[in-house]
Amino acid sequence: MKDISLHDNGFEAVFRASKDGLGIFREGIFFDCNQSMLDLVGIADKEQFIGLTPFDFSPEFQPDGQVSAEKGAKLIERCMEEGSLRFEWLHSRFNGEPFWAEVIITKMMMNDEVVVHANWRDISEKKNLELEIAAQKDAFETLFNESVDGLCLLTSEHYLDCNRAFLDQLGFSKKEDIIGLTPMDISPEYQPDGRPSEEAAVEIIENAFNKGSVRFEWVHKKACGSEFWCEIIVTRITLGGDDVLYAITRDISEKKALELQIVERNAALKDSNASLETMINDLKQTQDKLIESEKMASLGSLVAGVAHEINTPVGIGLTGVTQLMEECTDIRQRYDKGSLTENDFEDFLNSANEIADIVKKNLVRTAHLVRSFKQVAVDQTSEEDREVNLKQYFDEVVFSLASVLRKASVVVDIHCPDNLNVITNPGLLSQVLTNLIVNSVNHGFSERDSGHIAMTLSELNSHEFLLVYKDNGKGISEENAPKIFDPFFTTRRGTGGTGLGLNITYNIITNALGGSIKCRSKEGEGVEFTIQFKVTDRLL
């Protein structure tokens, strides 16, 4: 081991000029450092630094739970045995502020004494990005694994992954039973309409890859051989650079049985008026269940839309971090080879800042998506009143429907004062707005390339408000206008419409919100809904 002196001209020049924090200690106590080290730990005077130990700049415990002093002593011991050691460490500045550093400690001889040369480089920004991405990944995996709907990932040929709910639906015990299977392996030979399942599945998968998302009903076959109806939403996403399909599967056997029951009941009405009262009661129960099913179907669409929305910013974030890691590796190699120039380092810093800014913006957008989805989804399944700002909540609901609106090229403008803070059931307002917007997209703009929706909210008194909802769609015919709030009335019976959306909206407004709703429309001139509703309380 070469013996050097601190006053060796070459060594001292590199030591003093280094941008990394450099220090030298023996028997665990610092006796010299450069200015970068003082700047890094927040000490102005070198004399204040000399005599301290590396553990004076460490929290009591490291993130893995180990005592900093004990873990550090073991690392120094290894350095003494191996000669040099590189690791990451959570430090704290002199004022107690924590920061992450990449540490290189090297055993060396100086003036006939064994000392340790310490090189500290601040990597807090990199570590924070890594931790944020890890937290987002955990959140997405939790959303996937804990969903009550069956969720799975598949290619055009076979299944890649699934959650517990999907296994339960199909009667399998572990993922390995599903992964590698094809949709045909868990489907009967023919669907109820007589079409071969294989032919129908190929067409649906092609449509999903081409259009981006497909929603349909399907009969699956469980492991035991029994069959059940399900509603499936298939969305194309990018995973690891490849396009795959993300499928949401919901068991609707009860709903289908109820639909069959309605058909049978309607046929029975023609034969006997004596069963009319019983029929009305049964239909009322069926309607309630279908309304609940409609709400859950709406939530399922929201999940698919949010998953699709989240994919883009997360993909950009991952790409940015990957590029940053590659540039870090490149700059490290140049540094180790001694070929690193000041321009190289400045270029690296500029690039790192740009990448970090891009990643941060995309992570913020992802967090916003998750928060919006979480709150709107909770509100739609809750019946509790809470405090809301009407302008902010209307924005959240529209934000949660961004995927649906963008696919239809629909722009929504909200005109509402910023100070309308109230106590109400936000889930009811969310259901009303969602039904109106989805109705405009599916009906008003179904034959158009784009559309515009305007919502204007004003205050009638302290507990009552007026909402005017307008779209510039194709409007409603004079013949159909009086029937739009009737249950089960729809002009899209053959394409998945239940006819309950506006009926649910009418009941919510007139009953739960104690208000009224009126519709004005002409064919070709769009539609206008004038809605009055009440809130539980008004907050100043």
Secondary structure as GFF3:
##gff-version 3
##sequence-region A 1 540
A	DSSP	beta_strand	3	4	.	.	.	ID=ss1
A	DSSP	alpha_helix	9	17	.	.	.	ID=ss2
A	DSSP	beta_strand	21	26	.	.	.	ID=ss3
A	DSSP	beta_strand	29	33	.	.	.	ID=ss4
A	DSSP	alpha_helix	35	41	.	.	.	ID=ss5
A	DSSP	alpha_helix	46	49	.	.	.	ID=ss6
A	DSSP	three_ten_helix	54	57	.	.	.	ID=ss7
A	DSSP	alpha_helix	68	82	.	.	.	ID=ss8
A	DSSP	beta_strand	84	92	.	.	.	ID=ss9
A	DSSP	beta_strand	98	110	.	.	.	ID=ss10
A	DSSP	beta_strand	113	122	.	.	.	ID=ss11
A	DSSP	alpha_helix	124	146	.	.	.	ID=ss12
A	DSSP	beta_strand	150	154	.	.	.	ID=ss13
A	DSSP	beta_strand	159	162	.	.	.	ID=ss14
A	DSSP	alpha_helix	164	170	.	.	.	ID=ss15
A	DSSP	three_ten_helix	175	177	.	.	.	ID=ss16
A	DSSP	three_ten_helix	183	186	.	.	.	ID=ss17
A	DSSP	alpha_helix	197	211	.	.	.	ID=ss18
A	DSSP	beta_strand	213	221	.	.	.	ID=ss19
A	DSSP	beta_strand	227	239	.	.	.	ID=ss20
A	DSSP	beta_strand	242	251	.	.	.	ID=ss21
A	DSSP	alpha_helix	253	271	.	.	.	ID=ss22
A	DSSP	three_ten_helix	273	275	.	.	.	ID=ss23
A	DSSP	alpha_helix	276	337	.	.	.	ID=ss24
A	DSSP	alpha_helix	342	380	.	.	.	ID=ss25
A	DSSP	beta_strand	386	389	.	.	.	ID=ss26
A	DSSP	alpha_helix	390	400	.	.	.	ID=ss27
A	DSSP	alpha_helix	402	407	.	.	.	ID=ss28
A	DSSP	beta_strand	410	415	.	.	.	ID=ss29
A	DSSP	beta_strand	421	424	.	.	.	ID=ss30
A	DSSP	alpha_helix	426	439	.	.	.	ID=ss31
A	DSSP	pi_helix	440	444	.	.	.	ID=ss32
A	DSSP	beta_strand	451	461	.	.	.	ID=ss33
A	DSSP	beta_strand	464	471	.	.	.	ID=ss34
A	DSSP	three_ten_helix	481	483	.	.	.	ID=ss35
A	DSSP	three_ten_helix	493	495	.	.	.	ID=ss36
A	DSSP	alpha_helix	501	507	.	.	.	ID=ss37
A	DSSP	pi_helix	508	512	.	.	.	ID=ss38
A	DSSP	beta_strand	516	521	.	.	.	ID=ss39
A	DSSP	beta_strand	527	534	.	.	.	ID=ss40
A	DSSP	beta_strand	537	539	.	.	.	ID=ss41
###
